[in-house]
Amino acid sequence: MFFGSGGIVTGLDVGATSVKVATLMHHAGAAKLVGLAMAEIAASGNRDEATAQAIKAALEKGGAGKNTPIVSAVGGHGVSVKHVRFPEMPRQTLAESIHWEARKHVPFGGSDFVLDFQLLDGANGDDNGELQVLLAAVETKLLDSHIEALGTAGVEPDTVDVTPLVLMNEIDEEGLLDGEAIAVIDLGISAITMSVYRRKGLFFARSIPLVARASEDDADGKKDQARGSTPSGEGWQRTVLREVRRSLAFYNNETGKQGIDRIYLTGARALAHGMAEKLRDELGIATEVLNPLENMGDIGVDIEELKSEGPRFAVALGLARRS
């Protein structure tokens, strides 16, 4: 379900305040951008109806035909992606027991969840006699809610992925998974998700609610929350920095302090003034904004109006790359 059709594929990213759509035509190992659109979700009125209208508008403008496969994603607290070790065993045995074994690693308590997994070191285990496994789990209620929201807009997704894996797909396409340890911080409106990728793929992902925590930090955040907008002052930056430090501490503890080589920022708030520089200066790690629209080679649609919003399209493009 989470680990991935030739032809045309549309990536549909439904965010907290906007919907992003990217459509790619796949042929002979290459992809051409044939549709790109963004629609804001109206802040007033019925939230479900406003979201459905934004989805319809974005898909109509974004090159999605009637029979175009649509790939979407879920993220946030109801998603868990972890690199874990299991005792060496036959793949069939692992497949039969993985759901019950995964409960030790999935932070959902007694909630039902949908699970997928991928072996990272093949079926024969590593030098320590262990299987390196990437677990991707989604709370059933989150997945059902997402599919219901799409259904309200008349959309039946061909596939539902998880945001950290989608971003891995995008940065791999950008040629950034070259052996370095990479952190991608998706700065959304209501949450940030930090994912760490190593040579073998995704190592871990952590999602943190953003608005509430930033609003606790200072008056700027409280004013932003009262306006229903995203915190943008120093309190918001402190929140991001604090949570990134915590995530890096966990990563270093798990890997024996191997460190991070580079950070990329994506999402609605990636272009917030001074954020990349703040992380670079405070952490001593090279940090830059990832704009996947800047260096796209094969484009069959006018994207000039949206190019400056490129960081917001990282998930939609990563979804559309499933071919």
C-alpha positions in Angstrom: 0.0 0.0 0.0 2.7 2.5 1.0 5.7 1.1 -1.0 5.1 1.5 -4.7 1.3 2.7 -13.4 2.9 3.9 -16.3 1.0 6.7 -18.2 -0.3 9.7 -16.4 -0.4 9.9 -12.6 -1.8 12.7 -10.4 -0.4 13.4 -7.0 -3.0 14.9 -4.6 -1.7 16.6 -1.4 -4.5 17.7 0.9 -3.1 20.1 3.5 -4.5 22.1 6.4 -5.2 25.2 4.4 -4.7 24.3 0.8 -4.7 21.4 -1.8 -1.8 20.9 -4.1 -1.9 18.8 -7.3 0.8 17.7 -9.7 0.3 15.5 -12.8 3.2 13.7 -14.5 3.2 11.8 -17.7 5.5 8.8 -17.4 7.2 7.3 -20.5 10.4 5.3 -21.1 11.7 6.0 -17.6 11.2 9.7 -17.8 8.4 12.0 -16.5 7.0 15.1 -17.9 5.0 17.6 -15.8 1.7 18.2 -17.5 -0.4 19.7 -14.7 0.2 21.8 -11.6 -2.3 23.6 -9.4 -3.0 24.8 -5.9 -6.4 25.7 -4.3 -6.9 27.3 -0.9 -9.4 25.8 1.5 -11.9 28.5 2.5 -11.6 29.4 6.2 -15.2 30.1 6.7 -18.3 27.8 6.4 -18.4 24.1 6.5 -14.8 22.7 6.7 -15.6 19.4 4.9 -17.4 21.1 2.1 -14.7 23.7 1.7 -12.0 21.0 1.5 -14.1 19.1 -1.1 -14.4 22.2 -3.2 -10.7 22.9 -3.0 -9.9 19.3 -4.0 -12.2 19.5 -7.0 -10.8 22.9 -8.1 -7.2 21.8 -7.8 -7.8 18.5 -9.7 -9.6 20.4 -12.5 -6.8 22.9 -12.8 -4.1 20.3 -12.2 -4.4 18.1 -15.3 -6.2 15.2 -13.7 -8.4 13.4 -16.3 -11.5 11.4 -15.6 -9.5 8.1 -15.6 -6.2 9.4 -14.3 -4.9 7.4 -11.3 -4.8 9.6 -8.2 -2.3 9.0 -5.5 -2.7 10.7 -2.1 -1.0 10.6 1.3 -1.6 10.9 5.0 0.8 12.3 7.6 1.0 13.6 11.1 0.5 11.9 14.5 -1.5 9.0 13.1 1.5 7.9 11.0 4.5 5.9 12.2 7.5 5.1 10.1 10.5 3.4 11.7 13.6 1.4 10.9 13.6 -1.6 13.3 15.4 -4.9 13.7 13.8 -8.3 13.9 15.4 -11.7 14.6 16.5 -13.4 11.3 13.6 -15.5 9.9 12.2 -16.6 6.6 10.4 -13.8 4.8 7.1 -15.8 4.8 7.4 -16.1 8.6 8.1 -12.4 9.0 5.0 -11.6 6.8 2.8 -13.8 8.9 3.9 -12.4 12.3 4.8 -8.8 11.4 1.5 -7.2 12.4 1.8 -8.6 16.0 5.5 -7.9 16.3 4.9 -4.4 15.0 2.7 -3.5 18.0 5.9 -3.3 20.0 7.1 -0.5 17.8 4.0 1.4 16.7 2.9 4.2 19.1 -0.8 3.9 18.7 -1.8 2.1 22.0 -4.8 0.0 21.4 -5.8 1.7 18.2 -6.3 -0.3 15.0 -3.8 0.4 12.3 -2.9 -0.5 8.7 0.7 -1.8 8.3 3.1 -2.3 5.5 6.8 -3.2 5.6 9.9 -3.4 3.5 13.1 -5.4 4.1 16.1 -3.1 3.8 18.9 -5.7 3.7 17.3 -8.5 1.7 15.8 -11.7 3.0 19.0 -13.2 4.4 19.6 -10.8 7.3 22.7 -8.7 8.1 26.0 -9.5 9.6 24.5 -9.6 13.0 21.9 -12.1 12.1 19.1 -9.5 12.1 16.6 -8.3 9.6 16.5 -4.6 8.9 12.9 -3.7 8.4 11.2 -0.4 7.5 7.7 -0.3 9.1 5.0 2.0 7.9 1.8 2.2 9.9 -1.3 4.4 9.8 -4.1 4.5 12.3 -7.2 3.1 10.7 -9.3 6.1 11.8 -6.9 8.6 10.1 -6.9 6.6 6.9 -10.7 6.2 6.9 -11.1 10.0 7.6 -8.8 10.8 4.7 -10.5 8.5 2.3 -13.9 9.8 3.4 -12.7 13.4 2.7 -11.6 12.5 -0.8 -14.9 10.6 -1.3 -16.8 13.8 -0.5 -15.1 15.4 -3.4 -15.9 12.4 -5.6 -12.3 11.1 -5.5 -11.4 7.4 -5.1 -7.6 7.3 -4.7 -5.7 4.6 -6.6 -3.1 4.5 -3.7 -2.7 6.2 -0.3 0.9 6.6 0.7 2.5 8.2 3.8 4.2 11.6 3.7 7.7 10.6 4.9 8.0 7.9 2.2 6.7 10.3 -0.4 9.3 12.9 0.5 12.0 10.2 0.3 10.7 9.5 -3.3 11.0 13.1 -4.2 14.5 13.8 -2.8 15.7 10.6 -4.4 14.4 11.9 -7.7 16.3 15.1 -7.0 19.5 13.1 -6.7 20.0 14.0 -3.0 20.2 10.4 -1.6 23.8 10.1 -2.5 25.1 8.4 0.7 24.9 11.4 3.0 22.6 11.4 6.1 19.8 13.8 5.0 17.0 15.3 7.2 13.9 16.6 5.5 11.8 18.9 7.6 8.3 19.4 6.2 7.1 22.7 7.7 3.3 22.5 7.4 0.7 24.8 8.7 -0.4 22.7 11.6 2.5 20.4 12.1 6.1 19.7 11.2 7.4 16.3 10.2 11.1 15.6 10.4 12.4 12.5 8.4 15.9 11.3 8.4 17.2 9.3 5.4 20.4 7.3 5.2 21.9 5.3 2.4 19.5 2.4 3.0 16.4 4.6 3.0 14.2 6.2 5.6 15.6 5.8 9.1 12.8 7.4 11.1 10.1 10.1 11.0 8.7 12.2 13.7 5.6 14.5 13.5 5.0 17.4 15.9 1.9 19.6 16.2 3.1 23.1 15.5 0.4 25.7 16.1 -0.4 24.9 19.6 3.2 24.6 20.8 4.3 27.7 19.0 1.4 29.6 20.5 2.6 28.6 24.0 5.9 30.2 23.4 5.1 33.9 23.0 2.6 36.5 22.3 3.3 36.4 18.6 2.2 32.8 18.5 -1.0 33.5 20.4 -1.9 36.4 18.1 -1.4 34.1 15.1 -3.5 31.4 16.6 -6.3 33.9 17.3 -6.2 34.9 13.7 -6.3 31.3 12.6 -3.0 31.6 10.8 0.4 30.1 11.1 2.8 31.3 13.8 5.6 33.3 12.1 7.5 35.0 14.9 10.4 34.1 17.0 8.3 31.7 19.1 7.5 29.7 16.1 11.2 29.5 15.1 12.2 28.5 18.6 9.6 25.7 18.5 10.9 24.4 15.2 14.5 24.5 16.5 13.7 22.8 19.8 11.9 19.9 18.1 14.6 19.5 15.5 17.2 19.3 18.3 15.1 16.6 20.0 14.8 14.6 16.8 18.6 14.9 16.1 19.3 13.7 19.7 17.2 10.6 19.2 18.8 10.0 15.8 22.3 10.3 17.3 21.5 8.1 20.2 20.2 5.4 17.8 23.1 5.6 15.4 26.0 6.2 17.8 26.2 9.9 17.0 26.7 9.6 13.3 25.2 13.0 12.7 23.3 14.7 9.9 25.1 16.0 6.8 22.4 18.2 5.4 18.9 19.5 6.0 16.2 20.3 3.4 13.1 22.3 4.1 9.8 21.7 2.4 6.2 22.6 3.0 4.1 25.8 3.3 6.4 27.4 5.8 9.8 26.4 4.3 10.2 29.9 2.9 9.5 31.6 6.3 12.0 34.5 6.6 15.3 33.4 8.2 14.3 29.8 9.0 16.9 28.0 6.9 19.6 30.4 8.2 18.4 29.9 11.8 18.8 26.2 11.6 22.1 26.4 9.8 23.6 28.8 12.3 22.2 27.1 15.5 22.9 23.5 14.4 26.0 23.9 12.3 24.4 21.8 9.6 24.1 22.9 6.0 20.4 23.8 5.5 18.5 24.8 2.4 15.0 25.1 1.0 14.0 22.4 -1.5 12.1 23.8 -4.4 11.4 20.9 -6.8 10.1 23.2 -9.4 13.3 25.0 -9.9 15.3 22.4 -11.8 12.6 20.3 -13.5 13.7 19.5 -17.0 10.6 18.4 -18.9 7.6 20.8 -18.3 4.6 20.8 -20.5 2.6 23.4 -18.6 3.1 27.0 -17.5 4.3 27.0 -13.9 5.7 30.5 -13.6 3.0 31.7 -11.2 3.6 28.7 -8.9 7.3 28.4 -9.1 7.9 30.5 -6.0 5.6 28.1 -4.1 7.7 25.1 -5.1 8.4 23.8 -1.6 4.7 23.4 -1.1 4.5 20.9 -4.0 7.2 18.5 -2.8 4.6 16.0 -1.5 2.3 16.3 -4.6 5.3 15.7 -7.0 6.6 12.8 -4.9 3.2 11.2 -5.1 2.9 11.8 -8.9 6.3 10.0 -9.4 4.8 6.7 -8.6 4.9 5.1 -12.0 
